[in-house]
């Protein structure tokens, strides 16, 4: 069979997968390594290690799925839990920063479904720690990422926000086709989080980000609704 | 929190910038503004105040201070009325450290009446109901300064003694909403010498309720342990505006100004004689200092701010500070509980100066690309299946049954899937129905995803396989068999496809070795394939097959189909079969009709097909099959 025929007989890709892999390729080409972690997480990795203590209002910031009969488990609300797993292992291995990871993965939020919200969705978590990784670097990486995904005619801006695991914390918007669109949250990793994982926060610093990928897919391909993405409907595979 | 523009204006002598400018300033320097609503004579901002600033900004005063910092406007100096000293017999006893400070003050000979219009309007503007002058005044001060306030009818107390203690198992309290709460020793209460009166920091009870006949009151301005207040509120399921503030840890130093404010307000609204304050403050908050250097700030931000520029931020924020060789020692305002470490001050610098001052600089680091086994296996499996003609689907992780159940799900599905097969079968059915629309002869689908068991989660691969054809060759059973295996097993089974020689088990294929998918990324945005939403109405498909002399082009036939197919053709007619025999070639096209706003009828479609057939018949050397 020639190349044309081979291509014709190939199955159709899921647009979300295409976006995920493109995003991963961008970061791996810069030297980030892929990290993974469980979807059904324990509370230490999903909350405590990320500076979200029990009985603190910060736990209300996300609608969490708790598990019946298992007090210590949750469906991960963000891929930030993978940061913790990676850093804990890294610290134990005796290696020293810098390290850079990218963790694409499914997350879960217990909220009502509509055209822009699903109970399960993908985030791509990024973490870069070194001796002088700073917030201007965060801006540079994110700006570069979105230019790759959506084209050169994009502009990034930061707005102050709050996450317990970053300080400063920001939300970033992207100007695309004349409109400003919310894309996700990020910030400089809170030194407490580094310490929780055994990384020396006096010597090392860096940033983390975790934008949602459905949002990116919907914007890139101009989709009116994200829900068909998980209906198993091949009419969705139009890329 | 709902914030009124007019209420904010009261803090300033100068006219405030327009609501739009205020909103913009807050968004880029402080908080997200979720909504700006014009109401009669006022503008209401709905500001999203997150846990880090809830202790000082769930109040108009807090927001006014932010505006003052952002726009360099001076806040009016507010002087509260100082009352003549008047002896009091009020006694306060704190019996548990969950109460961090308790200020009580008796006001005699008040009159409970309707609130004046200005007060009603202020409360209504932010969505609060007016009750009476005393309750409204307390609410006003809470939304103004961020300090919750409670009032008791003094004459309903057993004596002029207030005790802050733990509840006793068996005790009950009926709240002002007529909800009966069972108390225990984990619940802090305000009580008189006999009964519990208030669930501390949460809700008042009916015993000491202020009503229209109340003549003498006790004002409570207090602070309670944030964690225990939150725990209790969740336990008894009562969440109030007071709880929202206490659980975010307000400063005990807020109490004085709040007490002065409420006393002045009550007297001006209802008259009365104000007795001296009784203030029990077991552990006074200490003045904190944080040291931060210019270098530290610039290092964390990746900026080049001068010492002077950073100093301008402290000045804007009204911080008292000293400086020594590029190092600042900042006296942290009592109310700024969130400023604890040097890195907290870094955020103050950049948000005040503005994030647009931050450059975009790609980081420099040299790291060897490493392979993640789990992800690599996923890519491998995906590539294998796509190459073999399987299309990728994703289905929901939540199902009707399973081993792991989630609590209080917002949907009716509360179990995590134990297999991919169930979801894939549904997907198969749906896609088989839509085959004509999809232009697929056979449906081949796969999913790679996580399944959940009681004690573990696994990554599975599932795809459908042709059932061995029965003698009847029944098309409905075709492809109905789902194969589901562990991702590892699938990769092991199929890995020989990728090997170009003996491989050790540690050599996993890297993503770059896998044949590159068409690069969708480096195109101008208008070149991205635009998504075509599909109709929710059913489609009708019809086939047309025509014999024509061998060698004659089928394009003419396709042209006729397109020209006569009408606008109801939801896609271009496509060739699904062709063969040549005895000098003639048969071409079979599938036409798919569908409307975006209604269900089509058979008659409509038949009419179209009739017209098409007529046009085909006009071609003398063609033959409809």
Interface residues (C-beta under 8 A of the other chain):
Chain A: X6 X9 X10 X11 X12 X13 X14 X15 X16 X17 X18 X21 X22 X24 X25 X26 X28 X31 X32 X33 X34 X35 X36 X38 X39 X40 X55 X56 X57 X58 X61 X63 X65 X66 X67 X68 X69 X70 X75 X98 X99 X100 X104 X106 X108 X110 X111 X112 X113 X119 X120 X128 X130 X132 X133 X134 X135 X136 X137 X139 X140 X141 X143 X144 X148 X149 X150 X151 X153 X156 X157 X158 X159 X160 X161 X162 X164 X167 X168 X169 X170 X171 X176 X177 X188 X190 X191 X205 X220 X221 X222 X223 X224 X225 X229 X230 X231 X232 X233 X234 X235 X237 X238 X239
Chain B: X27 X28 X29 X30 X31 X32 X50 X51 X52 X53 X54 X227 X230 X231 X247 X248 X299 X300 X301 X302 X303 X341 X343 X344 X346 X347 X350 X351 X355 X356 X358 X359 X360 X361 X362 X363 X365 X366 X367 X368 X369 X370 X371 X372 X374 X375 X376 X379 X382 X385 X386 X387 X388 X389 X390 X391 X392 X393 X394 X395 X396 X397 X398 X404 X405 X406 X407 X408 X409 X410 X411 X416 X423 X424 X426 X427 X430 X431 X434 X437 X438 X440 X443 X444 X445 X446 X447 X450 X452 X457 X511 X517 X520 X521 X522 X523 X524 X525 X528 X529 X530 X531 X532 X533 X534
